[in-house]
């Protein structure tokens, strides 16, 4: 039985205003296009609302991501807490903060995630890599 605690921060700059980046997080159809690779997705984007993704693990088990939004400042900040379970077993718990700031004619996005990884079901480096990949997909969607 192991527990690993970690924090990472990723930054991206997008050539659109903060309102457009924020909208890509807030609109269920827009977010699904860049965030969800496969599985059923639901988004209730409001303080207290939840986002869920139900998919499959590489070996065919049930994979479930559940996020609850705790703080939303339009065009500026999003804070949510998430659990990731695989095969009915809790793998990770995390708190994620998205900060949006004007950067010239675009937006600087800073994502900070604090995670608790349980029993080796997921590794912190996998999470950081995957998060970077979906931030890159967000950039493609904003073009």
C-alpha positions, 0 to 999 in steps of 0.5 A: 500500500503506497501513497504518493503526493505531488504537485506540478504546474504547466503553462501554455500561451494561446493566441486568443483572449481569456474569455475564449479559453474560459469558454472552451472549459465551460461549454460541454460540447467545446470541452468534449472536443479537446478533453475527452478522448473516449467515453461518456462525458457530462459537464455541469459547469457551475460551482457545485456542479460535476463533470464525469467521464466514464470510459475503459482502462487499457485492459477493459476495466471501468474507468471513472473520472469525477470532478466537482467545481469549487470556484469559478471566476469567469475569464480568470480562474477555475478550481476543481477537485477530482477522483479517478477510479479504475475497475471500481478502485480509487486511484487518485484524488486531486485539486486543480487550479486553472488561472487565465491571464492576459498575455499580449493579444492572447492568454497565459494559462497556468494549471497547478495540480496537487495530487494523491496517487494510491497504490501505484494505480497511476503514476504522477509522471503519467498524469503530468504528461497526459495533462500536458497533452490535453492542454496542447489539444486545447490549443489546437481547438482554439486555432 
